[in-house]
Amino acid sequence: MLQFIYSQLIRLLLPFILLRLWWQGRHAPKLRRNWQQRLGFVPRASGTVVWVHAVSVGETIAAAPMVRRLLARNPSITILMTAMTDTGLTQAMKMFGSQIQYAYAPYDTPGSIRRFLNRANPRILVIMETEIWPNMIQQSRSRRVPVFLINARLSERSAQGYERVKSLVAPIMRSISWVAAQAEKDAERFRRIGVAASNVAVTGSVKFDVDIPETVREASRKLKASFSSRPVWIAGSTHEGEDADVLAAHRQLLQDYPDALLILVPRHPERFELVANKVRKQEFSLARRSLGEAPSGAEVYLGDTMGELMMLYGVSDVAFVGGSLIECGGHNPLEPACWGVPVISGPHVFNFETIYNRLLDDRGVTLIGGADELFGYLSDLFSDADKRRAGGQRALSVVNKNKGALDRVVDGIIERV
């Protein structure tokens, strides 16, 4: 009954969702393109189709090494990658070009999912992390399409929320063929909300198996050379409510290091212009990457392009990872860590609990509470090159010693197909 009520509510909301999509498309025309795919009208596929669903940019990047490994192990398969956001699909296209197929994920109405499955005809469905869509999962299983939840994580807060509607969630969880959990805590929470114990395994996080393509390394080297010997730090994936602290810390830093450069990368493209205006209003000199402006004379370099955050981490001496000074839950700290860059974060990192715990255990990350602490730690690192290098090496060491989840995940997928 609850599944029926959920489906009816989604159907009722669908016209308003499409209207919102049209409204957002006034400023982002890409959102209006291929809107039919969101209703399940995707190009027909043939052969052995592996449907990989990654909601947005972060999950798409996390899925990339797995997709490469699957194609290497079985070149005859067709990878169909879907995302809910335009930025997610754009990132996938940049990484894979014509190697795989792409589509917007269908909205979770029974009709949209049915049309998508009829056309795509997937052999398996691989969902990155914890995108639990009832109709997507249950209709796939009803067609004997195994559903795998990969790199799965579930915070205690989310688990308690699911437990409050367990009568709705449990049948969905029983439809999942395999959960590859990041840690034992995640596995235990999935079992609590209804996944069969035999279908849950702890594989670790595939994000530790981060892959920096040589093209990205070369772009990073080229940009870094243009900075000469300037001290450079980055604030990556920032959200509304964090920019003020980041800019306040940078203003203090400039008093001691007048040639310091902040690379500021907002998480969402719709904030690019707003953040640029905020930087100008505070009278920082600004260069924008999207306009091809050289950062040589700027105090703030705005990373207002998509798909370049990994490269920009590589040109930095110190990295602050955003989404963590507010209760957003943080973003992936392994992207700067894999470059051997010291990592700073705010206290709100529950979305990456396991990863942060491992970094904290080995002193591979420093948690700060606001602008003053951020400035203090930046100043400390910029004044001591040995301390800066040691912090970066500790972060990189955590990445290296936790690799291996990718092989376990790919083996698990292949043996279950």
Steps between C-alpha positions, in 0.01 A plus 500: 500500500781744589672426169174580319457827693861596424452433127178701490666794675788496252248495212317799646824691550637423154339800319645735761842332473496549122389862545792559736734341246370737232539799735859408589569460130457874445853550631636151425365395157669160524243401761223522240681281250409132494231558762314203355769274641382593848171333408682186384519575127865404450656356182453125470803292596611149413756253623610466860413834658634589843298792634713714733303765688701783656286786622743790448864603457642340815345160435596519132866556588484216753350269236766574238770252610237227535368568149852489356572173678172341384574597139853361531372171642220466244532730194181361346270653759320831449515744790197728524567772757215710635496801728233726646697817426640658187834551676520128572448405135739771381768360732443146368526618138828677574645184651376238253404666171361239262608200713165481677139613457326770703149599602319697764362270768125453476280653765383237746146459370386149400447606137834677463692205646306251288574691177868531594533127571320409176741710295828454686442132583783489759655173613587649842447829685795644694404788731781710642487568873148533642252607235194309617216550253214255572361455149844489336612223733182294522412510129856400412485201734155400370665465158779286648750784468739469797538826694839577654560785744869583462724707728198506725493720807222573744533747785338429835270798444381358166463149643275629777293687243454184292409303812210737562349388166633145508176355366567696178875456491538130592340360179730724295804386695404136444509572124870588511721212388824626651616789718874572481531709817786736574533391866354261756291782651338558161442127452334469842267792422395349166422172677293694755277650230429169328783385271563128543824437689620265225468785247724744690879508476759745628724583204637838607465825307584499129585868544836392643573348157512850357640527151663824381526482119824619345311773313388642835852480641640682197235775522580538868875530436442763232275715719724464805797625300311824433475569877879518537581472871178651638343326802173352371207352689166376377150498646325226303127423476389792718136563582297806593599595854867404460631767263509766772727289724724403208541862386552621858780246548657604170492868597692420818743283305576782256630714786785251552523368143406785263553281193277214627240373253164346591339268243130511584282227345125515581328161500207600279528691168195713577708664776793600276373850425380560855840404643683714243291799607570425866875492436487833315282657768766417758756671275719202422660501159335221301582281202244257357608175342189483280606828331857385445632773731856452625526469878840672510374828645201368690445429868209264427479262203142384449476141376169558320530209257370147524707183531829669595499478879734201506750686283475814716569301816824393334631857464437587865730492802214456751137397447182582691210268412163674516151395596641451849474837678123470460291189569525374145705194589821583315651386170769257394836580669683232301514719189761734654650219712596298192716793386687498832342833597424571870124491558290731719129459562222634716339283769191383303624200303237233566458424127857367495519365854715195426747686279544783747546258790785329317660833416461619859653179638818568302493880536431536130239775548447794735151606607437868567198693625509833315697781339746562784596134533522469122737797481707367790557163339568648156755738647666217691533288187622781276768592754637144521560315174605181680176493699302562182672215315457265797126575522459432131694176518289376791185567297645321196608206715140450617387489137765247404450259788122484450505416130350172383126557532469545124620148425266356763205693356569408137554133594169507692309647207643259243443186709137599562408578139 
